């Protein structure tokens, strides 16, 4: 999380994308869910492309950092329901931003939380 904050401040998107991938891979590996690991490995190129697209949108790196902090905090609290909720929000927010970017609609604000 600290390294992510440094990269967000320095606007080093290339390194941020790499670290973002590592963050997500670590969480997936912790699950020890072989089906999830297999599916995500098969989709890894598309997922990396979506993450890279999302992180190149202004303000998205800051939102990503905040979302990662919330996910990490839920994991540290050993609250799987909260961690799942935070991860689902993060995936939806990043996906929505990436899709709108691909469509040519540059989004500055993330989706509103429910």
HELIX and SHEET records of a PDB file:
HELIX    1   1 UNK A    2  UNK A   10  1                                   9    
HELIX    2   2 UNK A   13  UNK A   31  1                                  19    
HELIX    3   3 UNK A   34  UNK A   42  1                                   9    
HELIX    4   4 UNK A   44  UNK A   55  1                                  12    
HELIX    5   5 UNK A   60  UNK A   76  1                                  17    
HELIX    6   6 UNK A   80  UNK A  102  1                                  23    
END                                                                             
